[in-house]
Amino acid sequence: TPIPDMPLSAIAPTESELFRRCARYLQNEWQQMDPLVSAVKRYALNDDGLERVVIDANVSPLVEEKYGWLLSVLGPPTNIEVATNPNDIVTLQASLRGGLLDAGVVPHHLFLGVRDAELNVPPHQGGFFQTLQLLQSTPGYLGAWPKLGFLDLLPILAGQPDAAGFSPLPFGAWRWQAGDFSVVSFDRPLLEEASRYLQPVETEDLAQVRVRIGDLANSRLAAGLTELNYQRSEQTSLGNLHLLQTMSQQFQLPAEDAKAEAETLLDAELVCTLGGEYELVDQMGRMVWLSTAVDTNAGTIPTDYRAPLLEWFRGAKVDVIKHDDRLDLHAEVDMQREKSAPGIVLPSFDLFGLGKKPAKGNAVDDKPLVPAAPPEPQR
């Protein structure tokens, strides 16, 4: 049955109003979907399963007003790129302007670099201070050229630089200024090293957004990214367990029915983000929900755990350019695929050995399986 012909006989008033608002927005703002054309091609990089996926996408014609401030902040296309530290494993550069966010912000380059260095992840405690500690431990920097642009909106950047161009900022941050560059980082030695490489260079292609990510799985960041991913996944799984316990307490449900009732209310399946299974466990005569993958002694990461992204991601390159009425995207993603398992050969397909070639030797006794023919006489 076509969806428009399905009667809505059981819907909450809040849902009905939400759907009406969504329909009004689509009719007034979107009217129709933007035409999108994309092409995807895969290339084998070696015989060990490493391959590159190339994606080219084009939206034309593009109605910029549909996307609000998001596309309005993109500056003009440029063939200028800021050369950063070659030891950076992640770089992001964008040509920006104020757009709908702040018309007073002039066009500028905003660039981000993260060096291939160890990442010290603070213990999970939530809130502002953990975010601050994570930023302080990230070996990266954020800069602008040739104008401050959006960086000028940060009030903490005020300060008098020393003879080398460095000035201290609140929360342990540092700022370096020289020429048309202004860069901020929580690590002064890293900032000093990066400042030696920063310069504008010409590129062959025009773009407004350039993203370059190296092989994170084999980088020094891998351990920190794995720990950070584990913390987030563990908190998500613990949140599901807390929901199951709450279902039992608030709705006076038997513990064994809590999971089914929660999934019915959410219209979704509760999945442990660490790959475990939720099961009922008897703890001192009380049935509670636990996950087979979550250690009750939180704070320890299993030695065999690895962030799912690091299992397959081996690098990426993304370029985005917006013309007056067109948006183009070119992306190259390197992926590590598992080797295909060897095919299973059924012995019934060749019961009499008619299709077998003579074997060179036996791996056990090193004797030929088929007697070798006598050598031809020399002439």
C-alpha positions as CSV (number, residue, x, y, z in Angstrom):
1,T,0.0,0.0,0.0
2,P,1.4,3.5,-0.8
3,I,2.4,5.4,2.3
4,P,0.0,8.3,1.7
5,D,-2.9,5.8,1.6
6,M,-2.1,4.5,5.1
7,P,-4.5,5.9,7.7
8,L,-2.9,7.3,10.8
9,S,-5.2,5.9,13.5
10,A,-2.8,5.7,16.4
11,I,-0.6,8.7,16.8
12,A,0.1,11.0,19.8
13,P,-0.9,14.7,19.5
14,T,2.7,15.8,19.9
15,E,3.8,13.5,17.1
16,S,1.1,14.8,14.8
17,E,2.1,18.4,15.4
18,L,5.8,17.5,14.8
19,F,4.9,16.0,11.5
20,R,2.8,19.0,10.5
21,R,5.7,21.4,11.3
22,C,8.1,19.2,9.3
23,A,5.7,19.2,6.3
24,R,5.3,23.0,6.4
25,Y,9.0,23.5,6.6
26,L,9.7,21.2,3.6
27,Q,6.9,22.9,1.5
28,N,8.1,26.4,2.3
29,E,11.8,26.0,2.4
30,W,12.9,22.9,0.4
31,Q,10.0,22.5,-2.0
32,Q,12.0,19.9,-3.9
33,M,15.2,17.9,-3.3
34,D,18.4,19.1,-4.9
35,P,19.6,17.0,-7.8
36,L,22.5,14.8,-6.6
37,V,24.8,12.8,-8.8
38,S,27.5,10.6,-7.3
39,A,30.0,8.1,-8.6
40,V,32.0,5.6,-6.5
41,K,34.9,3.5,-7.7
42,R,37.2,1.1,-5.9
43,Y,40.9,0.6,-6.5
44,A,43.1,-2.2,-5.1
45,L,46.3,-0.7,-3.6
46,N,48.0,-4.1,-2.7
47,D,47.4,-7.8,-2.4
48,D,46.7,-7.6,1.3
49,G,43.2,-6.1,1.1
50,L,44.1,-2.4,1.1
51,E,41.9,-0.5,-1.3
52,R,40.9,3.0,-2.1
53,V,37.3,4.2,-2.5
54,V,37.0,7.3,-4.7
55,I,33.8,9.3,-4.4
56,D,32.8,12.1,-6.6
57,A,29.5,13.9,-5.9
58,N,27.8,16.9,-7.5
59,V,24.8,18.9,-6.4
60,S,23.5,21.1,-9.2
61,P,21.6,23.3,-9.2
62,L,22.2,24.2,-5.5
63,V,19.8,26.4,-3.7
64,E,22.0,27.8,-0.9
65,E,19.1,29.3,1.0
66,K,17.9,25.9,2.0
67,Y,21.0,25.2,4.2
68,G,20.9,28.4,6.2
69,W,24.1,29.5,7.7
70,L,26.0,26.3,7.0
71,L,26.9,27.1,3.4
72,S,26.8,30.9,3.9
73,V,30.0,30.8,5.9
74,L,32.0,29.2,3.0
75,G,34.4,31.8,1.5
76,P,35.4,32.1,-2.1
77,P,37.1,29.1,-3.9
78,T,40.9,29.3,-3.7
79,N,44.0,27.6,-4.9
80,I,45.9,28.7,-1.8
81,E,46.7,26.2,0.9
82,V,48.5,26.7,4.2
83,A,51.5,24.4,4.4
84,T,51.6,22.9,7.9
85,N,53.9,20.6,9.9
86,P,54.7,17.5,7.8
87,N,54.4,15.5,11.0
88,D,50.7,16.3,11.3
89,I,48.5,13.3,10.8
90,V,45.2,15.3,10.6
91,T,44.8,18.6,8.8
92,L,41.7,20.6,8.0
93,Q,41.6,23.8,6.1
94,A,38.6,26.0,5.1
95,S,38.1,29.2,3.2
96,L,35.5,31.0,5.4
97,R,33.6,34.3,5.7
98,G,31.0,35.6,8.2
99,G,27.9,34.8,6.2
100,L,24.7,34.6,8.2
101,L,26.7,34.1,11.5
102,D,28.5,37.5,11.5
103,A,28.6,39.7,8.4
104,G,31.6,41.5,9.8
105,V,33.9,38.6,9.5
106,V,36.0,39.0,6.3
107,P,37.1,36.1,4.1
108,H,40.0,34.1,5.6
109,H,41.6,30.7,5.9
110,L,41.0,28.7,9.1
111,F,43.3,25.7,9.5
112,L,43.6,22.9,12.1
113,G,46.5,20.5,12.6
114,V,46.9,17.5,14.8
115,R,50.4,16.0,15.1
116,D,51.1,12.3,15.2
117,A,51.9,12.1,19.0
118,E,50.5,10.3,22.0
119,L,47.1,11.4,23.2
120,N,46.6,11.3,27.0
121,V,42.9,10.7,27.6
122,P,41.7,11.9,31.0
123,P,39.5,9.6,33.1
124,H,35.8,9.9,32.2
125,Q,34.1,12.3,34.5
126,G,31.9,14.3,32.1
127,G,31.3,18.0,32.0
128,F,33.4,21.0,31.0
129,F,36.6,20.1,32.8
130,Q,37.0,16.7,31.1
131,T,36.5,18.4,27.7
132,L,39.1,21.0,28.7
133,Q,41.5,18.4,29.8
134,L,41.0,16.5,26.5
135,L,41.7,19.7,24.5
136,Q,44.8,20.4,26.6
137,S,46.2,16.9,25.9
138,T,45.4,16.9,22.2
139,P,48.6,17.6,20.2
140,G,47.0,20.1,17.9
141,Y,46.7,23.8,17.0
142,L,44.2,26.1,15.4
143,G,45.1,29.1,13.2
144,A,43.9,31.7,10.8
145,W,45.4,33.5,7.8
146,P,45.7,36.3,6.6
147,K,43.0,37.7,8.9
148,L,41.8,36.5,12.3
149,G,38.3,35.9,11.0
150,F,36.4,33.7,13.4
151,L,39.3,33.5,15.8
152,D,38.8,37.2,16.4
153,L,35.5,36.3,18.1
154,L,37.4,34.6,21.0
155,P,37.9,37.1,23.8
156,I,40.7,35.1,25.3
157,L,43.1,36.0,22.4
158,A,43.8,39.5,23.8
159,G,47.4,39.7,25.0
160,Q,50.8,41.3,24.3
161,P,53.2,38.9,22.5
162,D,56.8,38.6,23.4
163,A,59.7,39.1,21.0
164,A,59.2,35.7,19.5
165,G,55.5,36.3,18.9
166,F,54.2,34.1,21.8
167,S,51.6,35.3,24.4
168,P,50.0,33.2,27.2
169,L,46.3,32.7,27.3
170,P,43.8,31.5,29.9
171,F,43.5,27.8,30.7
172,G,47.2,27.1,29.8
173,A,46.8,28.0,26.1
174,W,49.4,29.9,23.9
175,R,49.1,32.1,20.9
176,W,51.7,32.7,18.3
177,Q,51.6,35.7,15.9
178,A,53.9,36.5,13.0
179,G,53.1,38.3,9.7
180,D,49.5,37.4,8.8
181,F,49.4,34.2,10.8
182,S,47.7,33.8,14.2
183,V,47.8,30.3,15.8
184,V,46.5,28.9,19.1
185,S,47.6,25.8,20.9
186,F,47.8,24.3,24.5
187,D,51.3,23.0,23.7
188,R,54.0,25.7,23.3
189,P,56.8,23.4,22.0
190,L,54.4,22.0,19.4
191,L,53.3,25.5,18.5
192,E,57.0,26.5,18.1
193,E,57.6,23.6,15.8
194,A,54.5,24.2,13.7
195,S,55.3,27.9,13.3
196,R,58.4,27.0,11.3
197,Y,56.4,25.4,8.5
198,L,53.4,27.7,8.2
199,Q,53.3,29.4,4.8
200,P,50.8,29.9,2.0
201,V,51.4,27.8,-1.1
202,E,49.6,27.4,-4.4
203,T,47.8,24.2,-5.3
204,E,46.6,22.8,-8.6
205,D,42.9,22.6,-7.7
206,L,40.4,25.1,-6.4
207,A,38.7,24.2,-3.1
208,Q,37.1,25.7,-0.1
209,V,37.4,22.8,2.3
210,R,40.4,20.5,2.4
211,V,40.7,17.5,4.8
212,R,43.7,15.2,5.0
213,I,43.8,12.3,7.5
214,G,46.6,9.8,7.7
215,D,46.7,6.2,8.8
216,L,45.3,6.6,12.4
217,A,45.5,2.8,13.1
218,N,49.3,2.8,12.8
219,S,49.9,6.2,14.4
220,R,50.8,7.2,17.9
221,L,47.3,8.5,18.4
222,A,45.9,5.0,18.1
223,A,46.1,4.1,21.8
224,G,44.4,7.3,22.9
225,L,41.7,7.1,20.3
226,T,41.0,3.5,21.4
227,E,40.8,4.6,25.0
228,L,38.5,7.5,24.2
229,N,36.2,5.3,22.0
230,Y,36.0,2.7,24.8
231,Q,35.0,5.4,27.4
232,R,32.2,6.7,25.1
233,S,31.0,3.2,24.2
234,E,31.1,2.0,27.9
235,Q,29.1,5.0,29.0
236,T,26.5,4.3,26.3
237,S,26.2,0.7,27.3
238,L,25.9,1.6,31.0
239,G,23.2,4.1,30.0
240,N,21.2,1.2,28.5
241,L,21.6,-0.8,31.6
242,H,20.5,2.1,33.7
243,L,17.4,2.3,31.5
244,L,16.6,-1.4,32.1
245,Q,16.9,-1.0,35.9
246,T,14.7,2.1,35.8
247,M,12.1,0.2,33.8
248,S,11.9,-2.4,36.5
249,Q,11.7,0.2,39.3
250,Q,9.4,2.8,37.9
251,F,6.9,0.4,36.1
252,Q,7.1,-2.3,38.7
253,L,8.1,-4.8,36.0
254,P,9.7,-8.2,36.5
255,A,13.4,-7.8,35.6
256,E,13.1,-10.4,32.9
257,D,10.5,-8.2,31.1
258,A,12.3,-4.9,31.3
259,K,14.3,-5.3,28.1
260,A,11.4,-6.3,25.9
261,E,9.2,-3.5,27.3
262,A,12.0,-0.9,26.8
263,E,12.5,-2.0,23.2
264,T,8.8,-1.7,22.6
265,L,8.6,1.8,24.0
266,L,11.7,2.9,22.0
267,D,10.8,0.9,18.9
268,A,14.5,-0.1,18.8
269,E,16.8,-2.8,19.8
270,L,19.1,-2.2,22.8
271,V,22.6,-3.1,21.6
272,C,25.7,-3.1,23.7
273,T,28.1,-0.7,22.0
274,L,31.1,-2.8,23.2
275,G,29.9,-5.9,21.3
276,G,28.6,-7.7,24.4
277,E,25.2,-9.1,25.3
278,Y,22.7,-7.9,27.9
279,E,21.8,-10.7,30.3
280,L,20.2,-11.1,33.7
281,V,22.6,-11.9,36.5
282,D,21.8,-12.9,40.1
283,Q,23.6,-10.5,42.5
284,M,23.0,-11.4,46.1
285,G,19.5,-12.7,45.4
286,R,18.5,-9.8,43.2
287,M,18.3,-10.1,39.4
288,V,20.0,-7.2,37.6
289,W,20.9,-6.5,34.0
290,L,24.6,-6.5,33.0
291,S,26.6,-6.6,29.8
292,T,29.0,-9.4,29.1
293,A,31.4,-6.8,27.7
294,V,31.3,-4.2,30.5
295,D,33.7,-4.7,33.4
296,T,32.0,-3.9,36.7
297,N,35.4,-2.6,37.8
298,A,35.3,0.4,35.4
299,G,38.5,2.0,34.3
300,T,40.2,-1.0,32.8
301,I,40.2,-1.5,29.0
302,P,40.5,-5.1,27.7
303,T,43.8,-5.7,26.1
304,D,42.1,-7.0,22.9
305,Y,39.8,-4.0,22.5
306,R,40.3,-1.8,19.4
307,A,38.2,1.1,18.2
308,P,36.0,-0.1,15.3
309,L,37.2,2.8,13.1
310,L,40.8,1.7,13.4
311,E,40.0,-1.8,12.2
312,W,39.4,-0.6,8.6
313,F,40.2,3.1,8.2
314,R,43.6,3.9,6.7
315,G,43.4,7.5,5.6
316,A,41.2,10.0,3.7
317,K,41.4,13.0,1.5
318,V,38.4,15.2,1.0
319,D,38.0,18.4,-1.1
320,V,34.8,20.5,-1.3
321,I,34.2,23.4,-3.7
322,K,31.0,25.4,-3.9
323,H,30.3,27.5,-7.1
324,D,27.4,29.9,-7.5
325,D,24.9,27.1,-8.1
326,R,26.8,23.9,-7.7
327,L,28.5,21.9,-5.0
328,D,31.3,19.4,-5.8
329,L,32.9,16.9,-3.5
330,H,35.8,14.6,-4.2
331,A,36.8,12.1,-1.5
332,E,39.4,9.3,-1.4
333,V,39.1,6.9,1.5
334,D,41.7,4.1,2.1
335,M,40.2,1.0,3.7
336,Q,41.7,-2.2,5.0
337,R,39.4,-5.2,4.1
338,E,39.8,-8.6,5.5
339,K,41.1,-11.2,3.1
340,S,38.5,-13.3,1.6
341,A,38.4,-16.8,3.1
342,P,39.5,-19.6,0.7
343,G,36.6,-21.3,-1.1
344,I,35.4,-24.6,0.1
345,V,36.0,-27.5,-2.3
346,L,33.6,-30.3,-2.0
347,P,35.3,-33.7,-2.6
348,S,32.2,-35.1,-4.4
349,F,33.0,-32.7,-7.3
350,D,36.1,-34.8,-8.2
351,L,35.7,-38.3,-6.7
352,F,38.0,-40.0,-9.2
353,G,40.7,-37.4,-9.3
354,L,40.2,-36.8,-13.1
355,G,40.6,-33.0,-12.7
356,K,43.7,-33.0,-10.5
357,K,47.0,-32.0,-11.9
358,P,50.0,-34.2,-10.9
359,A,51.4,-32.9,-7.6
360,K,55.0,-32.0,-7.3
361,G,55.5,-33.7,-3.9
362,N,53.9,-34.8,-0.7
363,A,54.2,-32.4,2.2
364,V,54.6,-35.3,4.7
365,D,57.1,-37.7,3.2
366,D,58.3,-35.5,0.3
367,K,57.7,-38.3,-2.2
368,P,56.0,-37.7,-5.6
369,L,52.4,-38.6,-5.7
370,V,52.7,-39.6,-9.4
371,P,55.8,-41.4,-10.7
372,A,57.9,-39.1,-12.7
373,A,58.4,-39.9,-16.4
374,P,62.0,-41.0,-17.3
375,P,64.1,-38.1,-18.7
376,E,64.4,-37.8,-22.4
377,P,67.8,-38.9,-23.8
378,Q,70.2,-36.1,-24.6
379,R,71.1,-35.6,-28.3
